[in-house]
Amino acid sequence: MSEARPLALIVEDEALLTLLTESLLAAEGFDTIFAVCETEAMAQAAVADRITVAVVNLHLGDDVAGQRIIRALRQHAPNLPVVVITGFDNDAPQADLRGLGWPTLRLHKPGGYDALVPAVLNVMEQVRTGARPAGGRRHTDHNV
């Protein structure tokens, strides 16, 4: 019996960015599922224990729903690795990731997609080893 492929949840409302994310992760052996809005993402939270990693855009449509989505996912899978992709500056209140759990890395849109795969592998490795990044939350942000 073959080993199951890792499953990535992509929460993104821009179709081209969803396709880019899917392509990058598929090349690394991931299966993917999608959500384009908070309602769809919340439905995926019920199967969060099967999700290996989530890639979440904080701003969906006219709503900043990413933090709520991450909280819901982590209610079902407390150590779910999450990579946040956002166009908000790191110091913007909308981009505040405090209190959302661990492991979480932030990438800046649109250039952050070059660092997506390493970020996904990084948060997965943090869970596997239990090693938290040294230096606090701002040091875990990737300004790309």
C-alpha positions in Angstrom: 0.0 0.0 0.0 1.4 3.4 -1.0 1.9 6.2 1.5 -0.7 8.9 1.5 0.4 12.2 -0.2 0.3 15.3 2.1 -2.8 17.4 1.8 -2.7 21.2 1.5 -5.6 23.4 2.1 -5.3 26.6 0.0 -7.5 29.5 1.1 -7.3 32.1 -1.6 -9.9 34.1 -3.5 -7.8 35.0 -6.5 -8.0 32.2 -9.1 -4.5 32.8 -10.6 -2.8 32.8 -7.2 -4.7 29.6 -6.3 -3.5 27.9 -9.4 0.1 29.1 -8.8 0.0 27.8 -5.2 -1.5 24.5 -6.4 1.1 24.1 -9.0 4.0 24.8 -6.6 2.7 22.4 -4.0 1.8 19.7 -6.5 5.3 19.7 -7.8 6.4 18.8 -4.3 4.0 15.9 -4.1 1.0 17.6 -2.3 -2.6 16.9 -3.0 -4.7 20.1 -2.7 -8.1 21.3 -1.6 -9.4 24.8 -2.0 -11.6 27.4 -0.3 -12.3 30.8 -1.8 -14.2 32.3 1.1 -14.6 32.0 4.8 -17.7 29.7 4.5 -15.8 27.2 2.4 -12.8 27.3 4.6 -14.9 26.8 7.7 -16.4 23.7 6.0 -12.9 22.4 5.5 -12.1 22.9 9.2 -14.2 19.8 9.9 -11.6 17.7 8.2 -8.6 19.7 9.5 -7.1 16.6 11.0 -6.5 15.2 7.5 -4.9 18.5 6.3 -1.1 18.5 6.4 -0.7 22.2 5.9 -2.8 25.3 5.2 -1.9 28.2 3.0 -4.2 31.1 3.9 -4.7 34.5 2.4 -5.8 36.9 5.2 -7.9 39.1 2.9 -10.7 37.3 1.1 -13.0 39.5 -1.0 -14.1 42.4 1.2 -13.3 40.6 4.5 -10.2 40.1 6.6 -11.2 36.5 7.5 -7.8 34.8 7.6 -7.4 35.0 11.4 -10.9 33.5 12.0 -10.2 30.7 9.5 -6.8 29.8 11.2 -8.5 29.8 14.6 -11.2 27.4 13.3 -8.7 25.1 11.7 -6.6 24.9 14.8 -9.6 24.1 17.0 -9.7 20.8 15.1 -5.9 20.4 14.6 -4.1 22.5 17.2 -0.6 22.2 15.6 -1.7 22.5 12.0 1.2 24.1 10.0 0.0 27.4 8.5 1.6 29.7 5.9 -0.1 33.1 5.7 0.2 35.0 2.5 -0.8 38.6 2.7 -0.5 41.9 1.0 -0.7 43.7 4.3 2.5 45.2 5.8 3.8 43.2 8.8 2.9 46.0 11.2 -0.7 46.4 9.9 -3.3 45.4 12.5 -5.0 43.3 9.8 -1.8 41.2 9.6 -1.5 40.5 13.3 -0.9 36.8 13.8 -0.5 36.8 17.6 -2.7 34.3 19.4 -3.2 32.1 16.4 -1.0 29.3 17.5 2.1 27.6 16.2 3.6 27.0 13.7 2.8 30.0 11.5 4.9 31.7 8.9 4.0 34.9 7.0 4.9 35.6 3.4 4.2 38.9 1.6 2.2 39.0 -1.6 2.9 38.8 -4.4 6.6 38.1 -4.2 6.3 35.6 -1.4 5.4 32.8 -3.8 9.1 32.3 -4.5 9.4 31.3 -0.8 6.2 29.3 -0.6 7.6 25.8 -0.8 10.4 26.4 1.7 8.0 28.0 4.1 5.6 25.1 3.8 8.4 22.6 4.4 9.6 24.8 7.3 6.3 24.8 9.2 5.9 21.1 8.6 9.4 20.4 10.0 8.6 22.6 13.0 5.7 20.3 13.9 7.7 17.1 13.1 10.6 18.1 15.4 8.8 20.3 17.9 11.4 23.0 17.3 10.0 26.5 17.6 11.8 29.3 15.9 14.0 31.4 18.2 13.6 35.1 18.6 9.8 35.7 18.6 7.1 36.2 16.1 8.6 39.0 14.0 11.7 36.8 13.3 9.4 34.2 11.8 8.0 36.6 9.2 9.5 36.4 5.8 9.5 39.8 4.1 9.8 38.8 0.5 
